[in-house]
Amino acid sequence: MFINNKACILLAGVSLMANAVVAQKKQFTIAEATNGMSTTLALRNIKQPSWEPNTHRMYQVVKTGDGSYAWIYTTYPTDRTDTVVRLKDLNQKLYSKNKLKAMPELTWLDEGLIYFADGNELKKGTLTAGGMTWENWMTLPEKADSIAVHKSGNVAYTIDNNLWLMTRDKRSIALTNDANKDIVNGMPVHRNEFGITRGKFFSPDGNYLAYYRMDQTMVADYPVVNWTEIPAKNTNIKYPMAGGKSHQVTVQVYNITTGRTVQLQTEAPKDQYLTCVTWSPDEKYVFIAVLNRDQNHMWLNQYDIQTGKKVRTLFEEKSEKYVEPQHELNFIPGSNDKFVWWSQRDGYMHLYLYNTEGKLLKQLTKGKWVVNEILGQDADDEAFIIAASKESAMEKHTYAVNWNTGKMRRLDSEPGTHTVYPSSDGKYVYDVYSGAGVPRRGIVCSTHDKYSTVVLEAPNTLADYDRPEIKNITLKADDGTPLYGKLILPTNFSSSKKYPAVVYLYNGPHVQLVKNSFPESNNLWYEYMAQRGYVVFTMDGRGSGNRGLAFEQATFRQLGTVEMNDQLKGVEYLKSLPYVDADRMGVHGWSFGGFMTTSLMLRHPGVFKCAVAGGPVMDWSMYEIMYTERYMDRPEQNPEGYANNNLFSKVKNLQGKLLLIHGTDDPTVVWQHSIYFLKKCVDENVQVDYFVYPGYEHNVRGKDRVHLMQKVSDYFDLYLKP
């Protein structure tokens, strides 16, 4: 047999070139690194997963072969799947023009009954043997906002600062008529602190409506200027700053049958906080956690809705630091007198079984870990389905907890971060999770037997990219507390080289950056920077979330001190690595992270060569009352703490380069923080870089966020690259 050596060599060369092309990995663009996981690199997911009440049918929205959408269900455990409605049929039945381009957000009212909102139009669907019937249910006023729908057919909504009700027989009733726009009804209060996300609370059967009434007339006006209009237009908001006057809140109860409104007598002082508003199952009482302004004393009170009078204080919680009631009461199914209360009284967020006489019956969960959510219930098994960090502070798993005995059993089996949707009876759950090496997996499983089926296996959308090595790091704080972080090495890493390093941080209450989820870095921008030759480091120091009360309260009255000490432990670790160039280190953070970034540059000058701080708090006396006074007390109670962390007085300490970024319309960390900082820089003859995002509030979103992250990246390239 004749062999042509030249031909073999040529073919081998072609083969090697082909393999090189196949092996070559892509680099992230800044757009992919910023928004990719929610756009072009988004993982496959089940859209709008939901369980029909009182059934084992799980519904989802799917894309059909013609590019349209359909709403389908699968019955478990038979795995029988059927189509309920197609978008084209929905459009045909409800719309003659302005047809929907995608399936709307569908919400269950009850078994066989669903609705969706299209602007101020409410549409209702009823399941039938032949599919579904649809009707134009209600038309609300054009200015209707903050719409709350009850399964009884009663609908509450706001127009400007007043509350309205559309009854099940379609009568429109004004529940309030406050001419003063600074008296607000039916909206969330206390600037959404204390777990408050809504301002209207229908009773279980929909016969009553409790709602917040917030009087802000005593709070100083604060200007927010719209610079996109010519001339610019000012709108005043109410912004209660630490130590100043706070708004005053009451809870009203409207009887839909009689038309009578009763104010619950929550008593003085008027600047206290009212949260955890909960109806008793029999609709006779409302329970409210009343918290004093100092946030160190809480009373759980029961109120009679007919008279408004307090029936009793069930119990009190006190702390030398702060108490933070964040969760409504969870009544035991079928019971009017037993409920579960959330508390951090033993140092971790756990569940306690009480009766309505205020007697503690049992602590249901216990240990050095945190309960994150109550997801559902299984009445037959007398159990709540909960999410908790029992296995690891960096993971979230699902458990069934017996509400009589406290006995727990884990419902999932794989490591990672789990998000669970239980059926209404708790017999089945849809468990979608991710973790190291698992982009996203969805499983429907029984909570009582071994039935389990994989319904989602998302391909790795990052498989073709040049991804860095990511290491989980555990360091120790100065008191021995373990601190969890991630180290991202540059792609094409060589231990013989010296690399610049960027630290990304937040380190504020209720936030956790380091988790076992996908992508393993937890942020593609970190990986983008690693591709550009940076070591990237991030760590949750003391003060951040999901680690228990002692971990969070270590920063009490001294925000920005203990946290910086912990972050400097991270810096020490980075400097100990032979491949990190200690002279080329940068730091970046936003909001509380912006405060931390600026604090590190001013209180520990010379550690970082450059920094980018976004939306930073510069002086805690200029931040909102509810948050600041919880962690810092009032300025007059803690003058030293406020002074230590006042960054205006430390401008002259700046070494290296600092870029500040702020949204002009920021109602959270108001623009004055960075503007006044610039004035101090001028006064001290200190040079600082500055950029604003016109029209943006506290965060820059969407396509303009790409501009933001390009600016941040370029700043590090300018000052950290050789």
Buried (B, 14 or more C-beta within 10 A) or exposed (E): EEEEEEEEEEEEEEEEEEEEEEEEEEEBEBBBBBBBBEEEBEBEEBEBBBBBBEBBBBBBBBEEEEEBBBBBBBBBBEEEEEEBBBBBBBBEBBEEEEEBEEBBEBEBBEBBBBBBBBEBEBBBBEBEEEEBEBEEBBEBEEEBEBBBBBBBBBBBBBBEBBBBBBBEEEEBEEBBEBEEEBBBBBBBBBBEBBBBEBBBBBBBBBBBBBBBBBBBEBBEEBEBEEEEEEEEEEEEEBBBBBBBBBBBBBBBBBBBEEEEBBEBBBEEEBBBBBBBBBBBBEBBBBBBBBBBBBBBBBBBBBBBBEEBEBBEEBBEBEBEBBBBBBBBBBBBBEEBEBBBBBBBBBEBBBBBBBBBEEEEEEBBBEEEBBBBBBBBBBEEBBBBBBBBBBBBBBBBBBBBBBBEEBEBEEBBEBBBBBBBBBBBBBBBBBBBBBBEEBBBBBBBBBBBEEEEEEBBEBEBBBEEBBBBEBEEBEBEBEEEBEBBBBBBBBBEBEEEEBBBBBBBBBBBBEBBBBBBBBBBBBBBBBBBBBBBBBBBBBBBBBBBBBBBBBBBBBBBBBBBBBBBBBBBBBBEBBBEBEBBBBEBBBBBBBBBBBBBBBBBBBBBBEBBBBBBBBBBBBBBBBBBBBBBBBBBBBBEEBEEBBEBBBBBEBBEBBEBBBBBBBBBBBBBBBBBBBBBBBEBBEEBEBEBBBBBBEEBBBBBEEEEBBBBBBBBBEBBBEBBEE
